[in-house]
Amino acid sequence: MSRVPSRTTVAVLLGGWSAEREVSLSSGKACTGALERAGFKVVPIDVKRETIVAELQRIKPDVAFNALHGKWGEDGCCAAILETLAIPYTHSGVLASSLAMHKEKSKIVFRAAGVPVAESMLVPLDEVANGHPMRPPYVVKPVAEGSSVGVHIVLEGANSPVTAVLAERAIFGSHAMVERFVPGRELTCAVIGDRAVGVIDIVSKGSGWYDYEAKYAPGGSQHILPAQIPADVYRRCQDLALAAHNALGCRGVSRTDFRYDDKTGDLIVLEVNTQPGMTGTSLVPELAAHAGQSYEDLVTWMVNDASVDR
């Protein structure tokens, strides 16, 4: 792939109006700086529902770097706008983004591709709050959010269901995904283009699981890279990350999250992130660096990879 000329105008789409706005602002700021250091002409755009199309038409960027997270930015909606305007863009296309964002529908694709996932079901929110929809331990999460927004863990022996979801209807909508809790370690693996890159073992502090604070607060988690796991498990993580990426039809960069029970050997895919974080504490830049690719090299590669009809 030939390098995009350094004076290429890149519009970095950041912010937006999802529950992950603050994370996107941080990702977008980091990407903007890296792209500028790489020599590109960069125009950051804090995406607003009412003005994004007009701004893109005014700026006429050569490439749109999608640094949005969550609904409307990561679920194919933004990609659809860019496809309509025929602006080359980074990350996955409309269908792959939409499928990956909907955790329950993505599992249908994963199962068909032989990718192991945890048992789960969609349950009306009132039923989640009124009684255990599944024998504990289980996890309650929004079916189409990221960054651990709205996630609740119900431990074995819990007497009460998760009543807090009733106050979180804006995040959950009408239903929640209830998923069998898989104990063990949190692993993650990036795919860049057509290769799986590294495996990180995430050791969370504070709550003990990889929640929002562990993801984004400085010192909230420890990233062990390369993960200290058996070699065959390491390779299987990479193989499954690539299989999940390809099954959904992802493009560019993605990150697949796993749970690994080192007592039983169970390894399951939790989800594929088509717009993985690019903040100072994010995993994909760390994985790329471990593979010899600097932050500037990574974002330059992503701009080169940009296209329409993804």
C-alpha positions in Angstrom: 0.0 0.0 0.0 1.5 3.4 -1.0 1.7 6.1 1.7 -0.9 8.8 1.6 0.9 12.2 1.0 1.8 13.9 4.3 -0.3 17.0 3.4 -3.4 14.9 3.2 -6.2 16.5 5.1 -7.5 14.2 7.8 -10.7 15.0 9.7 -10.6 13.4 13.1 -14.1 12.7 14.3 -14.3 12.8 18.0 -16.7 13.5 20.9 -20.2 12.8 19.7 -23.2 12.4 22.1 -22.9 8.8 23.3 -22.3 7.6 26.8 -18.6 7.3 25.8 -18.2 10.9 24.7 -15.4 11.7 27.2 -13.4 8.6 26.1 -13.8 9.6 22.5 -12.5 13.1 23.2 -9.4 11.6 24.8 -8.9 9.2 21.9 -9.4 11.9 19.4 -7.0 14.3 21.0 -4.3 11.6 21.1 -4.9 10.7 17.5 -4.9 14.3 16.4 -1.5 14.9 18.0 0.0 11.7 16.5 -1.3 12.5 13.0 0.1 16.0 13.2 3.5 14.7 14.3 3.3 12.3 11.3 2.9 15.3 9.0 -0.8 15.3 8.1 -3.0 18.3 8.0 -5.5 17.5 10.7 -8.9 19.0 11.4 -10.6 17.8 14.6 -14.4 17.8 14.5 -16.4 17.4 17.7 -19.3 15.6 16.1 -22.8 17.2 16.5 -25.9 15.5 15.2 -27.2 18.7 13.5 -23.9 19.8 11.8 -21.7 16.9 11.0 -22.7 16.5 7.4 -22.4 20.2 6.7 -19.0 20.3 8.3 -17.7 17.4 6.3 -19.0 19.0 3.1 -17.3 22.3 4.0 -13.9 20.8 5.0 -13.8 18.2 2.2 -11.3 16.0 4.0 -9.3 13.4 2.0 -9.8 10.9 4.9 -12.0 10.8 8.0 -10.4 9.2 11.0 -13.2 7.8 13.1 -12.3 8.3 16.8 -15.8 8.0 18.0 -16.9 5.4 20.6 -20.3 4.0 21.5 -23.7 4.5 19.8 -23.9 6.5 16.6 -20.1 6.6 16.2 -19.2 2.9 16.5 -22.4 1.1 15.4 -22.2 1.9 11.7 -24.2 5.1 11.7 -21.1 7.3 11.2 -19.7 4.9 8.7 -23.0 5.2 6.7 -22.7 9.0 6.6 -19.1 8.8 5.3 -20.2 6.2 2.7 -23.0 8.5 1.5 -20.6 11.4 1.2 -17.9 9.1 -0.4 -15.2 10.1 2.1 -12.6 7.4 2.7 -12.6 6.5 6.4 -10.8 4.3 8.9 -12.0 1.2 10.8 -14.9 -1.1 9.9 -17.8 -0.5 7.5 -21.5 -0.2 8.2 -22.4 -3.9 8.5 -19.4 -5.1 10.5 -19.7 -2.1 12.9 -23.4 -2.6 13.5 -23.0 -6.4 14.1 -20.1 -6.0 16.5 -21.9 -3.3 18.5 -24.9 -5.5 19.1 -23.4 -8.1 21.4 -26.2 -10.7 21.1 -26.3 -10.6 17.3 -22.5 -10.8 17.0 -22.7 -14.0 19.0 -24.8 -15.6 16.4 -22.1 -14.8 13.8 -19.4 -16.0 16.2 -21.1 -19.4 16.9 -21.5 -20.0 13.2 -17.7 -19.4 12.8 -16.8 -21.7 15.7 -15.8 -18.8 18.0 -16.6 -19.8 21.6 -18.9 -17.4 23.6 -20.7 -17.4 26.9 -24.4 -18.4 27.2 -26.6 -15.3 27.2 -30.1 -14.0 26.5 -31.9 -10.7 26.0 -34.3 -10.0 28.9 -36.8 -7.2 29.4 -35.4 -4.7 31.8 -38.3 -5.1 34.3 -37.7 -8.8 34.5 -34.0 -8.3 35.2 -34.9 -6.1 38.2 -37.7 -8.3 39.5 -35.8 -11.6 39.8 -32.8 -13.6 38.7 -33.2 -14.3 35.0 -30.3 -16.8 35.2 -28.8 -18.7 38.1 -25.9 -16.6 39.5 -23.2 -15.8 38.8 -24.1 -13.8 35.8 -23.4 -10.4 34.2 -26.0 -7.8 33.2 -24.9 -5.4 30.4 -26.4 -3.1 27.7 -26.6 -5.0 24.5 -25.1 -2.1 22.5 -22.6 -0.1 24.6 -18.9 -0.3 25.2 -16.3 0.8 27.8 -18.1 -1.3 30.5 -20.9 1.3 30.6 -23.8 -0.1 32.6 -22.2 -3.5 33.5 -23.4 -5.2 36.7 -21.9 -8.5 38.0 -24.2 -10.7 40.1 -22.1 -13.0 42.2 -22.9 -16.5 43.3 -25.2 -16.5 46.3 -26.6 -13.1 45.6 -30.1 -12.7 47.1 -31.2 -9.7 45.1 -31.4 -9.1 41.3 -30.0 -5.9 39.7 -32.6 -3.2 40.5 -30.3 -0.4 39.5 -31.0 -1.1 35.8 -34.4 0.6 36.2 -32.6 3.9 36.7 -30.4 3.3 33.7 -33.1 2.9 31.0 -31.4 5.6 28.9 -28.4 3.3 28.6 -30.1 -0.1 28.4 -33.3 0.7 26.4 -36.0 -1.9 26.8 -33.8 -5.0 27.2 -30.6 -6.0 28.9 -28.2 -8.8 27.9 -27.8 -11.4 30.7 -24.6 -13.4 30.3 -23.1 -16.3 32.1 -20.2 -15.1 34.2 -16.9 -16.7 33.2 -14.3 -16.5 36.0 -10.7 -16.0 35.5 -8.4 -13.6 33.6 -9.2 -10.7 31.2 -7.2 -11.0 28.0 -7.3 -8.9 24.9 -5.7 -9.1 21.4 -5.6 -6.6 18.6 -6.0 -7.2 14.9 -4.3 -4.8 12.6 -5.1 -5.4 9.0 -4.8 -9.2 8.5 -2.6 -10.0 11.5 -3.3 -10.6 15.2 -0.9 -8.6 17.4 0.1 -9.7 20.9 -2.0 -10.7 23.9 -2.4 -8.6 27.0 -3.4 -9.9 30.4 -5.3 -7.1 32.2 -5.0 -7.0 36.0 -7.6 -4.6 37.3 -7.3 -2.7 40.5 -10.0 -1.3 42.8 -13.2 -3.1 41.9 -11.3 -6.2 40.8 -12.8 -6.3 37.3 -12.1 -4.2 34.1 -14.7 -1.5 34.7 -14.8 2.0 33.3 -12.3 3.4 35.9 -9.9 0.5 35.4 -10.0 1.1 31.7 -9.3 4.9 31.7 -8.0 6.1 35.1 -4.2 6.3 35.3 -3.1 3.3 37.3 -6.5 1.7 37.2 -5.1 -1.5 35.7 -1.9 -3.3 35.0 -1.2 -4.5 31.5 1.0 -7.6 31.3 2.4 -7.8 27.8 3.1 -10.4 26.6 0.5 -12.2 28.7 2.0 -14.9 31.0 -0.2 -17.7 29.8 0.5 -21.1 28.2 1.9 -20.7 24.6 -1.0 -22.7 23.1 -3.6 -20.4 24.9 -1.6 -17.3 23.6 -1.8 -18.6 20.0 -5.5 -19.5 20.4 -6.3 -16.0 21.5 -4.6 -14.6 18.4 -6.3 -17.2 16.2 -9.8 -16.4 17.7 -9.2 -12.7 17.5 -8.5 -13.0 13.8 -11.4 -15.4 13.3 -13.9 -13.1 15.1 -12.6 -10.0 13.1 -13.0 -11.9 9.8 -16.4 -13.4 10.8 -17.9 -10.0 11.3 -16.2 -8.5 8.2 -14.1 -6.0 10.2 -11.5 -3.8 8.5 -8.5 -1.8 9.7 -8.0 -2.2 13.5 -10.1 -4.1 15.9 -9.6 -5.5 19.5 -11.1 -8.7 20.8 -11.7 -9.2 24.5 -11.6 -12.6 26.2 -12.2 -14.3 29.5 -9.7 -17.1 30.3 -10.3 -19.5 33.2 -6.9 -20.9 33.9 -8.4 -23.5 36.2 -10.6 -25.1 33.6 -8.9 -23.9 30.5 -12.1 -22.2 29.2 -11.4 -19.4 26.8 -14.4 -17.4 25.5 -14.7 -14.2 23.4 -16.6 -11.4 25.1 -16.8 -9.0 22.2 -15.0 -7.4 19.3 -14.4 -3.6 19.5 -14.4 -2.0 16.0 -13.4 1.4 17.5 -10.9 0.4 20.2 -9.7 3.2 22.5 -6.7 5.3 21.5 -6.1 7.1 24.8 -3.0 7.3 26.8 -4.0 4.2 28.7 -5.5 2.3 25.8 -4.5 -1.2 24.8 -4.2 -1.1 21.0 -1.4 1.4 20.9 0.4 -0.6 23.5 0.0 -3.8 21.5 1.1 -2.1 18.3 4.2 -0.7 20.1 5.0 -4.2 21.3 5.0 -5.4 17.7 7.4 -2.6 16.7 4.8 0.0 15.4 4.9 3.4 17.0 1.7 5.4 17.7 2.5 7.7 14.7 3.2 4.6 12.5 -0.1 3.1 13.6 -2.3 6.1 12.8 -0.4 6.6 9.5 -1.2 3.0 8.6 -4.8 3.5 9.5 -5.0 6.6 7.2 -3.4 4.6 4.4 -5.9 1.8 4.9 -8.9 4.2 4.7 -11.5 3.6 2.0 -15.2 3.7 1.1 -17.3 0.6 0.6 -15.8 -1.1 3.6 
